[in-house]
Amino acid sequence: MFPWLTAALVLPLVGAVVVAVLPRGRADAAKAVALAFSLATLGLVVAMSLAFDVAAGGEYQFSEQVAWIPQLGVSYALGVDGIALSMVALTAVLVPVCVLASWRSLGHAAAGRADGSFFALVLALEALVIGVFSARDLFLFYVLFEVMLIPMYFLIGRYGGPRRREAATTFLLYSLAGGLVMLVGVIAIYVLGPGGTDGFLLANLEALPVSTEVGRWLFLSLFVALAVKAPLWPVHTWLPDAAAQAPPGAAVLLVGVLDKVGTFGMLTILLPLFPEAAAWAAPVVIVLALVSILYGAFVAMAQRDVMRLIAWTSISHFGFIVLGIFAFTSTAQSGAALYQVNHGFSTAALFLVAGMLATRRGSSLIADWGGGQRVMPLLAGSFLVAGMSSLALPGLSSFVSEFLVLVGTFQRHPWAGVVATFGIILAALYILWTYQRMMTGPTVPALEEVAADPRRDMRAREAFVVAPLLAVIIGLGFYPKPVLDILTPAVERTMEQTGMTDPAPLFEAEGADQ
């Protein structure tokens, strides 16, 4: 059988090496090679998705396993179910978009123009993230979980804004601290597990025969690291600076893809390994998720920089995802899994359009804007559509996933569903208020100068970047069924592994007992 996942992992890695060894000064060639490899990876993932058996989406497919370090029980084991496939596909779609978006410049005056090493780092990050989403060996997952920090650290620290070094260092320290906690848990799981040459295989670690107390400690050791990556309040503080200082293309990969590793790990690894501990911790985790939803929204409204505002909105959105995972209903978990995909596209559109706007104005400060829709109607309209998706407007993709999370949460925890609903109201406030300040009203003098440039509005390359994202946002808003069909069997399998069933309906249909 063709090694689909290894090919999807190796292809961008080879591309990264090719781009890295190109002579300095060949930036145009580096961009073309990076785009070609990213599109080839996308084509490979599309072909793999077409070969995926949707009816068996709850089972891991395209499995590969080779002994890596047999003395430690470590295997090179890959496989994807419906949830993992959706995340691999999201990564494969966003990387060429980010490469094309970074074609001319990175969006920060301090960083200058993109060069070959930037694109090499992007391709290396793609390979590592695909490996994380595909890993079926806990040790392999941990190694890739840590190594993927390296390219992102350099993407922020070398190509970011004026405070890029501080932001990159904070990002790395938070992530490494969480990773060290996870390492303790990984070692303990192996010691307490079945051992042998396949001792780290996730399939062999489910329902470990450990005491309740030990299981809860192991759960916490992995949960802390995944919560940092998610990010979940109160270990979220690294994200706003990292996302705001990163170049727009890197910010998309950071928030749209890399951070999803945290919620992905909670849903597909943490819950199956420690179902009792997950149920025990659920009330506290739900409270943390609700705090993330409301706190992220309130702080977003207070932001003066549009890039930081988008980062804070993502903290609120990640709260919805975590809420859906720990509500323990099939509806909420399906919504959370779909939310991971939808958030990736809507946030990508927001970051990239905001970066295009900031490049033209020379500032991402909201106060430096006004009347933007008169000068740049296409960019302003794109920003509005992406913002409407972020606030879950019906007809756009995020609405479906957010609605499923809320409905599923109401089924088991009505009080949490009521509190989370306020997040929708706050989202409408911060998105519409931001658009009003930046795009409506009289045009500020600085934008009048921009208006003299005939290329002030969206250019052809930028249209190729934004149009696919908006098409997906609208398409999944009206017809999410194909993605839900892939996700639902995997969610049902997770529910079965955790021993959870959906609550009985509050109101039986008339005549149902007859």
Secondary structure, DSSP 4 states (H G I P E B T S, - for coil): ---HHHHHHHHHHHHHHHHHHSPTT-HHHHHHHHHHHHHHHHHHHHHHHHHS-GGGTTS-EEEEEEEEEGGGTEEEEEEE-HHHHHHHHHHHHHHHHHHHHTSS--S-TTT-S--HHHHHHHHHHHHHHHHHHHB-BHHHHHHHHHHTHHHHHHHHHHHS-TTHHHHHHHHHHHHHHHHHHHHHHHHHHHHHS--STTTTBHHHHTT----HHHHHHHHHHHHHHHHHHTT-TTS-THHHHHHHHS-HHHHHHIIIIITHHHHHHIIIIIHHH-HHHHHHHHHHHHHHHHHHHHHHHHHHHT-SBHHHHHHHHHHHHHHHHHHHHHT--HHHHHHHHHHHHHHHHHHHHHHHHHHHHHHHHT--BGGG---HHHH-HHHHHHHHHHHHHHTT-TTSHHHHHHHHHHHHHHHH-HHHHHHHHHHHHHHHHHHHHHHHHHHSSSPPHHHHHHHTSTT-S--HHHHHHHHHHHHHHHHHHH--HHHHHHHHHHHHHHHHHTT--PPPPSSPPTTTT-
